[in-house]
């Protein structure tokens, strides 16, 4: 288990991930992490840009077609 200390970073609070954790996540500087709530805390995983683009597209389509989707759901 790795324990991380909460630190003040500018006007925010944050944690610094040790090299071992970064290696486990297979991330490097500039990568984006997804933080997903779980029953016992949170899960960190590397963000997939292609999945993010597809999700944004799906959300836009659902927003634009909300009434049609409601009618189909009945």
N, C-alpha and C positions, 0 to 999 in steps of 0.2 A: 504494500500500500504506500502511496506517495501522499504526503501531507503538504498542502500549499498554504501559504500565508496571504491573507488579503492585505493589499498595500494601496496607499493613495498614489494615483497616477494622474497628475494634473488635478482637475476638479472631479475626477471619477475614482472608483475603486476597481482594482483588478488583481489578477494573479499572473505570475511569471511561470511558464511551463518549463520544467527542466529538460535538458537535452534528451534524457531517456524517454520521457513522455512524448516529446516531439518525434523521436525515432519510432516509437510504437504507433503513433498516428500517421507516420510517413508524410509529415508536413514540413514545409520550409517557409521562410519569410515571404510574406505576400499572399500565402494561401488563405482560404476562408474556411472556418469551421462552422458546422451546424451544431447547435445546442438543443437537444431534444429532451423534454421532461420525461422521467420514468417514475414508477411507483416508489423507487428508493432514492431518487435524486435526479441527476441529469446524465445524458450520454453525449460525448463529444465524438464527432466524426468529420472527416474531410468533406467539404462541400463539393458537389459535382455540378459544374457550370451548365452542362447540357440538361441535366434534370431540372436545375433552377430555371432555365429558359423555358422548358416545356411546361413547368408548373405555372409560370407567369402567363404563358399563352393560354393555358387551360382556365386560369382565373379570369382573364380578360374575356374569353369566349363565354364563360358562365355568367359574368356580369352583363355582357351585351345581350344575352339570350335568356335572362332570368325568367321572364313570363312564359316563354316556350317550354323551358325545363319544368316549371311548375305544372303546366298543363299536361305534359307527358307523365309526370309523376302520379297524376290522379288515376 
